[in-house]
Amino acid sequence: MKFTEYISRVNPGENVLIEHTSLSDYPLLFYLIGETYGWKRIILVDIIDSSLPLLRWMHLSNMHIPEDITRFKVGGISDWGNVVLEVNPHNDPGIFISRFSRALRENYLESYSRGVEAITVVMNPERLIPIHNNRPSFIMTLAALPTVFLGDIKRRAFYFVNIDMTHKRYRALLEEAFTRILKIHDDGRITVLKSPSLNEEGTELDPL
C-alpha cells in the first residue's frame, strides 16, 4: 500500500504519530501529506524552525510548497509562510500552551465554517522539552495537549517526532495516546506500528 493511500484512510479526529530519525526521509512524508490533502488545508505548527531542514531538502529535491502556507510559529527566527500565530516557548508553559490551544480551536472553527476540514502538521514538539529542563510536569503537559483535540472531527493531525532526540517518557506517552503510529526507517521503509485496524499493524508502506 502507498503512504498516500494509507493516510487518506485516516478518519477525522485522529492523531497520527510519525516517528523518524535525523537521517530518514521524513521531509518526503510531509510533502506527501500536503499534496494528498491540499496545502490550503494545512496548518503547520513549526517548533523552533523545525521546518527549515524540510524546506532545504524539498528545494534540493525539486519539491516545492506554497509560500503562503498557514504557519504557527513556536520560537525560531524565520518568517516564511503565512504566520498567523507567534508564541514564545520560553514563557511559562501555561501561557504559551493556552494561547496555542485557543488559536488552534479558532482556526478549526474558521475552516469548518467554510466546509473545510483542517489538517494540522506538528513538526518536532520534542524540541520544547530541553527548554524547560526536561521537567516531568512539562513533559506531561506537552504530551496531554494532542489528546485535547482527539475526536474533534474538524481536524486530523500528524505529529513528526525525531526519536533520536526525544525524551523517552514523552515518546511513550504519545505512543500510548495516539490512534496511529508510523515509523520511517533510514532506508526509506515505512512501518505501521499502531492502527485502529489491528490487521494493519506491521504493514509496510511505499512512500511513492
N, C-alpha and C positions, 0 to 999 in steps of 0.2 A: 504494500500500500504506500502511496506517496504521502509525504508530510502534509501537503496542501489538502489532500482528500481527508486525511485524519482530522485536521483542525477544523474543517468545515462541519464536522460532526459534533464539535463541542457545543453544548447547549447554553443558551442564555443563562446567566447567573453563575456559571462555573469559573473556577480559578485553576489555571494550568501553570505548573511549575516546570521551567526548563532549566535543567542543570547542565552547566558547561564548564570547561576549563579555560585557562588562558590561551591554549593552543587550538581549541576546537573551532570549527567554522560557524559559530553561533550568529555572526552577522548575517549569514545567508538565511537563517530561520527568521530573523527579524524582518528581513526584506520580503520573504515569502508570506509572512503574516500580513504585511501591508498590501501586498499585491493580491492576496486572497480576499481580504475583507474590504479593501479600498482605503486609500490613505486619508480620505476625508473623514473617515470614522475613527481614526487612530488618535488616542490621547497618549502621548509619550511622557512618562514620568522619568525624568532624566536626573539620576542621582550623581551629583558631583562630576558632571561632564562624562558620565559613562558612555554616552553616545558617540563621543569623538573617535574612538577606535573603530566603531562601526562605520562612521562616515568615511574615514580614510580607507577602510577595507573595501567598501562598496564603490568608492570613487576609482580605486585601482582596478576593480573588477568590472568597471563599466556598468555598474548598477546605480541608479540614481533615485532619490526620493524627493518629493516636493519640498521646496524651501519654506512653505507656509504650514508645515505640519504643526498641529496643536501640541504645545510642549509645556509641561510643568517643570520649572527649573528649581531643583533642590540643591542649592550650593553650586559651586563651579563659577567659571568666568565667561563662558561662551554665550553669545546672544543669538545664535542661529534659530531658525524656526519662528513660529508664532507663539511667543512666550505669553501665556495667559495667567500664569501664577509664578511668583518667585518667593521662595521661603528660605530662611537661613537655618540650616540643620544644626548649627552650633547653639541655637537658642534652647531654652527649656523645652524638652520633648513634648510636654503637654501643649505648648503654644503652637509649635510648627505642625504637629500631627493634627491638632484641631483645625487649623487653617487648611491644611491639605485635605482632610476628610470633607470639610464643608465645600471646598472648591470642586472636588470630585462629584459630590452629590448634585451641585448646581449644574455642572456640565452634563451629567447623566440625564437630568430632568430636561435641560435645554435640547439635547439631542433627541430624546424620546418624544418630546413635544412636536418635533419635526418628522417623526416616524422613522428615526434612525437610531439603531442600537449602537452604543459606543463600544469601542474595542480599546481597552487600556493595556498598554505595554509598560511594565515597570522594569527599568534597567538597573540591576545590581544594587538593591537596597542594603546588601550586606556591608557596603562601604560606610554606612552610617554608624555601625557598631563601634569601631575603634574611636570615633569622635567622642563617644560617650563612655570611653574607658571600659568597654566590654561589660558594663554593668548588667547583672541579671535582670533587674527591673526594666531596663530599657529594651533588652532582648525580648522579654515577654510582651512588652507594649508594641514593639515593632512587628512581632510575629502575629499578634492578635489583630492588627489593622486589616489585613485582607479578609478575615472572617466576618468583619462588619458588613461587607458587601456581598458575601456569599449568598447566592439565591436571588439576588437583585436582577430581574430579567431585563433591566435597561442596559446591562453591560455584560461583557465577557472580559476576562483578564488573563494576561500572560506575564509571568514573572520570570525574568532571567537572573539566575544566581550563579556566581562563579564559585564552584566547590573547592577550588584551590585557595580561596581567600576567606570563605565564610566561617563563622563560628559554628562549632559542632552542634550546640544546643539550638541555635537559630534554625539551622538546616533541619534538624529533627522535628521542630515544631511546625515548620512549613510542610514537611512531608506528611505529617500527621493530619494536617488540616485541609490540604489541597485535594481537589477531586481527581486531578490527573497529574502525573509526573512523567516528563520525558527527559532522557539524558542523551546529549550529543557527545559522542566519543571523539577522541583526537583523530581517528582515522575516518571520520565523517559519518559513521553509523549512528542512527537514532533509535533508541530503545524505549518502548513504553514500559515504565516501571510500575505505574499505578493507573487504574482506569475504573470508572463505574461498571464497565463491562469486563468481568474477570477474564473472559476468553481473549481479551486484547493484551493482557499483561504478558510481557516477554516478546511481543511483536516487534520486529524491526521495520522501520520506515525508511523509504528512499527520499533523500532531500529533493531530488529533481525527477 
